[in-house]
Amino acid sequence: MNKESWLLVANGSQATIYKYIADGASLQEIVGVANGARRLKDEDLVTDRPGTVAPGGGMHGQSSLTQEVSPTDKAKQDFAKDVVEHLEDARRQDKLHAVDIIAAPEMLGLMRDSMNSNLLKLIDKTVSKDGSEKSIDELLKLINK
C-alpha cells in the first residue's frame, strides 16, 4: 500500500484532511469533520447546572459545586481527540507517510496533547494559524513558506 502525505486544516469548529496530489502541487479533500457541540453554550452542553448547598446543613453560607473544565473547553478537547483519531487510524493502517498541520493556535495545542509519540513523529510542518477559510492555493502557500 502506498503511504500518503496529508494536510490537516483545523480550528475549534471544523477540520478538513487533504492528501497531497501531483507531487504536492495540489490537494484533494479526504474528509471533513465538524464539531457540532462547538456552537452550543455551556448550559446547553450539560444536563444539569452545578448544585448549591443551602446553609444549615453543617456548612456556613453557600457552596457551589463546580467543574474543573468548562463544558465548552471539554467539547473542544473532545473534538481535538476526534480529529487526531482520524490521523491515528490512518497511521495504524499504514496509510500515512507524513502530515502537515495548519490549525488555530488553541486547536493545534489540543491536538498535540492528544497525539501519541508515533503520530508526533509523522508531523512534518505546522502553521499555528486558522486556515479553515483559505483556498487550496492559499493553504499550499501557507504551508510552504
Backbone bond lengths (Angstrom), bond angles and torsions (degrees), N, CA, C in turn:
res aa  C-N    CA-C-N  psi(-1)  N-CA   C-N-CA  omega(-1)  CA-C   N-CA-C  phi
1 M - - - 1.453 - - 1.527 109.14 -
2 N 1.326 116.15 135.02 1.453 120.72 177.57 1.514 110.19 -78.40
3 K 1.315 115.21 130.59 1.460 119.73 176.19 1.520 108.95 -82.24
4 E 1.321 115.53 147.08 1.458 121.20 -176.93 1.520 110.53 -113.83
5 S 1.323 114.76 155.92 1.458 121.75 170.90 1.517 107.34 -103.54
6 W 1.328 115.43 133.74 1.458 121.23 -174.71 1.517 111.79 -120.57
7 L 1.320 114.51 159.27 1.457 122.89 171.00 1.519 107.24 -122.74
8 L 1.316 115.82 123.95 1.461 122.02 176.16 1.518 107.95 -103.93
9 V 1.327 116.77 127.06 1.461 122.76 177.06 1.521 106.56 -119.68
10 A 1.348 116.70 122.68 1.467 118.49 -172.96 1.520 112.48 -148.60
11 N 1.329 113.63 151.50 1.464 122.22 165.78 1.524 105.75 -137.84
12 G 1.308 118.73 -168.35 1.458 120.59 -176.88 1.516 114.79 -71.16
13 S 1.328 117.66 -12.79 1.462 121.45 -176.10 1.518 114.71 -107.51
14 Q 1.324 116.30 -28.86 1.458 119.34 -175.06 1.523 110.86 -152.13
15 A 1.301 114.63 157.45 1.462 121.11 176.36 1.522 108.22 -143.92
16 T 1.318 115.42 142.82 1.456 121.24 176.91 1.524 107.99 -131.58
17 I 1.317 115.43 133.57 1.460 120.89 176.94 1.524 107.68 -109.70
18 Y 1.334 114.76 126.07 1.457 122.55 177.92 1.518 108.66 -114.42
19 K 1.329 115.75 155.13 1.460 118.95 168.14 1.522 107.12 -111.17
20 Y 1.335 114.27 144.87 1.458 119.94 176.72 1.523 108.37 -73.88
21 I 1.334 115.85 135.04 1.465 121.41 175.88 1.527 108.33 -129.15
22 A 1.314 116.38 167.91 1.468 122.48 179.12 1.526 110.52 53.51
23 D 1.332 115.07 49.58 1.472 121.63 179.63 1.527 112.65 54.67
24 G 1.316 116.33 38.51 1.461 121.30 176.14 1.512 114.98 84.93
25 A 1.326 117.50 4.75 1.458 120.86 -178.40 1.523 112.51 -81.42
26 S 1.335 116.95 -15.29 1.457 120.57 -179.51 1.527 109.49 -149.29
27 L 1.329 114.69 174.54 1.461 121.78 -178.70 1.517 109.84 -129.39
28 Q 1.323 115.44 146.86 1.460 121.79 173.46 1.522 107.71 -125.09
29 E 1.338 116.62 126.49 1.468 120.21 -179.51 1.524 110.36 -66.83
30 I 1.335 114.91 132.25 1.464 121.21 176.70 1.519 110.18 -99.63
31 V 1.324 116.01 -50.74 1.461 120.14 -177.07 1.527 109.77 -154.05
32 G 1.312 114.73 146.79 1.459 121.63 173.23 1.517 108.72 -120.15
33 V 1.325 115.99 139.19 1.458 121.37 -178.54 1.520 107.78 -127.59
34 A 1.323 116.84 130.52 1.465 120.95 178.16 1.519 109.70 -112.21
35 N 1.312 115.39 144.06 1.462 121.87 177.28 1.516 107.67 -95.57
36 G 1.322 117.54 93.33 1.453 121.83 -179.05 1.508 113.27 -62.63
37 A 1.324 118.08 -30.78 1.461 121.79 -178.68 1.516 111.79 -75.81
38 R 1.324 118.84 -17.88 1.465 122.36 -174.01 1.521 112.70 -62.10
39 R 1.309 118.02 -31.53 1.457 120.27 -175.75 1.530 113.29 -87.06
40 L 1.313 116.28 -3.84 1.456 119.79 179.72 1.518 110.80 -87.05
41 K 1.319 116.36 153.23 1.457 121.56 175.87 1.518 109.04 -82.19
42 D 1.345 116.18 162.33 1.464 120.87 179.34 1.518 111.86 -49.48
43 E 1.331 116.97 -47.41 1.464 119.22 -175.01 1.524 112.46 -67.94
44 D 1.336 117.13 -20.48 1.460 120.57 176.65 1.529 111.92 -82.15
45 L 1.329 116.79 -17.31 1.459 121.29 -176.63 1.517 113.57 -91.15
46 V 1.326 117.59 -11.69 1.460 121.10 179.59 1.516 108.75 -118.73
47 T 1.312 115.81 152.13 1.457 119.44 -177.91 1.514 112.13 -86.66
48 D 1.320 117.08 -16.49 1.454 120.68 -176.81 1.513 108.91 -146.36
49 R 1.314 116.95 144.29 1.458 121.01 176.33 1.520 109.25 -76.26
50 P 1.362 117.14 157.88 1.458 118.09 175.41 1.520 110.52 -57.00
51 G 1.323 116.51 139.22 1.458 121.00 -177.24 1.512 112.66 -80.64
52 T 1.319 115.62 164.47 1.454 121.43 175.32 1.511 108.32 -125.25
53 V 1.315 115.14 155.44 1.455 121.28 177.50 1.516 106.96 -112.88
54 A 1.314 116.55 121.79 1.464 120.97 -178.77 1.524 110.05 -74.50
55 P 1.350 117.30 148.79 1.459 120.08 177.69 1.522 110.85 -64.26
56 G 1.311 114.76 152.83 1.458 119.43 176.95 1.507 112.52 110.34
57 G 1.296 118.30 -19.50 1.455 121.43 179.96 1.516 111.31 -89.97
58 G 1.309 117.12 34.67 1.453 120.74 -179.02 1.516 112.48 89.64
59 M 1.324 116.99 -2.84 1.462 120.99 178.98 1.513 108.11 -116.32
60 H 1.292 116.47 147.01 1.459 121.06 179.06 1.520 109.21 -98.21
61 G 1.306 116.99 134.05 1.457 121.39 178.35 1.513 111.37 74.28
62 Q 1.336 115.10 -161.18 1.450 120.64 -178.16 1.517 110.18 -112.47
63 S 1.293 116.30 134.85 1.457 121.83 178.43 1.518 107.67 -117.49
64 S 1.298 116.81 133.69 1.458 120.24 179.92 1.521 109.39 -106.14
65 L 1.313 116.40 130.75 1.456 121.19 175.36 1.522 107.38 -82.51
66 T 1.320 117.42 121.73 1.459 120.35 -175.70 1.517 111.17 -121.07
67 Q 1.327 114.83 161.26 1.451 121.81 176.15 1.524 108.64 -95.70
68 E 1.335 117.08 147.55 1.456 120.44 177.46 1.527 111.30 -70.02
69 V 1.315 117.54 -38.36 1.453 122.50 -178.98 1.521 108.08 -116.05
70 S 1.331 116.20 130.82 1.462 118.84 179.18 1.528 109.56 -65.99
71 P 1.313 117.32 154.25 1.469 119.94 177.87 1.532 112.87 -58.05
72 T 1.331 116.88 -34.95 1.461 120.02 178.42 1.523 110.57 -65.08
73 D 1.340 116.27 -45.32 1.464 119.89 178.18 1.523 111.13 -64.30
74 K 1.314 116.92 -38.30 1.466 121.73 178.28 1.531 109.89 -62.76
75 A 1.340 116.81 -41.05 1.467 120.77 178.52 1.527 110.47 -63.48
76 K 1.337 117.43 -39.79 1.467 121.02 177.50 1.526 110.62 -63.85
77 Q 1.334 116.49 -44.31 1.464 120.80 179.36 1.527 111.06 -62.07
78 D 1.323 115.97 -43.89 1.467 120.27 179.55 1.528 111.24 -63.59
79 F 1.336 116.11 -39.97 1.460 120.17 178.82 1.530 110.27 -64.60
80 A 1.327 116.92 -43.49 1.469 120.56 177.83 1.526 110.35 -59.09
81 K 1.326 116.77 -42.30 1.469 120.68 178.56 1.525 111.11 -63.45
82 D 1.339 117.08 -39.98 1.469 120.81 178.27 1.531 111.18 -61.71
83 V 1.331 115.81 -43.67 1.464 120.38 -179.96 1.530 110.12 -63.99
84 V 1.326 116.23 -45.78 1.466 120.91 179.28 1.526 110.53 -61.81
85 E 1.320 117.03 -35.13 1.471 120.42 179.91 1.532 111.28 -62.49
86 H 1.343 118.03 -34.49 1.472 120.67 175.09 1.527 110.20 -60.26
87 L 1.334 116.08 -44.61 1.465 120.12 178.84 1.524 111.19 -66.45
88 E 1.318 115.55 -43.54 1.468 120.59 -178.18 1.530 111.08 -63.23
89 D 1.331 117.25 -39.70 1.471 120.42 177.02 1.529 110.72 -59.08
90 A 1.331 115.99 -44.65 1.467 120.12 179.28 1.528 110.75 -65.06
91 R 1.324 116.96 -39.14 1.467 120.27 178.62 1.525 110.59 -63.12
92 R 1.337 116.33 -45.52 1.468 120.90 -179.92 1.526 112.05 -62.35
93 Q 1.329 116.31 -33.95 1.467 120.92 179.68 1.529 111.79 -85.06
94 D 1.321 116.27 5.58 1.461 123.17 177.82 1.528 112.19 61.86
95 K 1.333 117.08 33.69 1.463 122.10 178.44 1.527 112.13 -94.24
96 L 1.315 117.08 -20.08 1.460 121.60 -168.16 1.523 111.33 -105.17
97 H 1.328 115.22 122.96 1.466 121.48 176.88 1.527 110.45 -91.80
98 A 1.334 116.06 -46.54 1.463 121.56 -178.91 1.520 108.27 -156.91
99 V 1.325 115.30 158.18 1.461 120.05 177.55 1.523 109.20 -138.19
100 D 1.324 114.72 134.36 1.457 122.61 170.85 1.519 106.69 -104.60
101 I 1.328 116.48 150.83 1.465 120.03 -177.34 1.519 110.16 -132.67
102 I 1.325 115.50 129.97 1.462 122.83 168.04 1.517 104.63 -118.78
103 A 1.332 116.76 114.39 1.465 119.24 -175.25 1.522 110.72 -148.69
104 A 1.328 114.39 149.31 1.459 120.17 173.27 1.530 107.81 -55.35
105 P 1.332 118.00 142.97 1.468 120.86 -173.44 1.528 115.03 -49.79
106 E 1.324 117.68 -47.44 1.466 119.73 -179.07 1.528 111.01 -63.38
107 M 1.312 116.37 -43.84 1.469 120.64 -179.53 1.528 111.00 -65.39
108 L 1.326 116.76 -38.91 1.463 120.36 178.06 1.526 110.43 -59.64
109 G 1.320 116.40 -44.44 1.463 120.37 178.34 1.517 112.72 -63.89
110 L 1.327 116.82 -43.64 1.468 120.56 179.58 1.528 111.37 -63.85
111 M 1.333 116.21 -40.00 1.465 119.08 179.58 1.525 110.75 -67.62
112 R 1.321 117.36 -43.08 1.471 119.98 178.38 1.523 110.63 -59.44
113 D 1.339 115.94 -40.69 1.467 119.93 179.01 1.526 112.05 -62.47
114 S 1.339 116.83 -25.89 1.465 121.62 -177.67 1.528 113.39 -91.05
115 M 1.323 117.32 -9.26 1.467 120.71 -175.67 1.524 111.65 -87.07
116 N 1.331 115.26 142.42 1.463 119.28 173.53 1.528 109.07 -85.52
117 S 1.311 116.43 171.27 1.469 120.95 -174.97 1.528 112.28 -63.46
118 N 1.321 118.02 -33.48 1.468 120.76 179.10 1.521 111.68 -64.70
119 L 1.317 116.77 -40.62 1.462 120.61 178.90 1.526 110.40 -73.02
120 L 1.316 117.55 -40.17 1.467 120.86 178.78 1.526 111.55 -57.75
121 K 1.323 117.57 -33.42 1.468 121.75 179.47 1.529 112.09 -65.65
122 L 1.328 116.94 -24.53 1.465 120.75 -178.01 1.526 113.15 -84.58
123 I 1.325 117.52 -9.86 1.464 120.44 -179.33 1.518 109.22 -74.00
124 D 1.325 115.33 125.08 1.458 120.87 -179.91 1.527 110.14 -98.08
125 K 1.327 117.36 -65.31 1.468 121.29 -177.95 1.523 109.43 -122.58
126 T 1.330 115.77 146.52 1.464 120.63 173.41 1.524 109.18 -133.09
127 V 1.318 114.63 143.61 1.459 122.28 173.77 1.515 106.45 -127.84
128 S 1.317 116.01 122.89 1.462 121.71 -178.58 1.526 109.17 -89.53
129 K 1.334 115.03 80.02 1.463 121.81 -176.93 1.524 108.25 -161.47
130 D 1.320 116.65 144.21 1.464 120.07 177.33 1.527 109.08 -74.96
131 G 1.311 116.39 112.19 1.458 120.97 -179.98 1.511 113.27 -108.21
132 S 1.333 116.45 13.52 1.467 120.22 -172.53 1.526 114.12 -64.67
133 E 1.317 118.14 -22.68 1.468 120.65 -179.61 1.527 112.18 -101.62
134 K 1.308 117.16 7.68 1.468 121.47 -176.30 1.531 111.05 -86.87
135 S 1.328 114.85 150.76 1.467 120.58 174.57 1.531 108.91 -76.15
136 I 1.307 116.24 169.16 1.464 120.54 178.19 1.525 110.71 -59.88
137 D 1.328 117.51 -43.55 1.467 120.27 178.26 1.526 111.29 -61.15
138 E 1.334 117.04 -41.88 1.467 120.71 179.04 1.529 111.22 -65.56
139 L 1.327 116.87 -39.09 1.469 120.49 177.91 1.526 110.78 -63.23
140 L 1.322 116.74 -43.87 1.464 120.41 179.57 1.529 111.32 -63.48
141 K 1.326 116.94 -40.73 1.471 120.06 177.24 1.524 110.58 -64.17
142 L 1.316 116.16 -41.66 1.463 121.24 -178.18 1.528 111.55 -64.55
143 I 1.304 117.77 -43.48 1.466 120.73 -176.50 1.533 111.41 -77.64
144 N 1.319 117.58 -22.00 1.472 120.68 -178.24 1.521 113.84 -98.51
145 K 1.316 117.99 10.73 1.477 121.07 178.24 1.497 110.48 -64.63
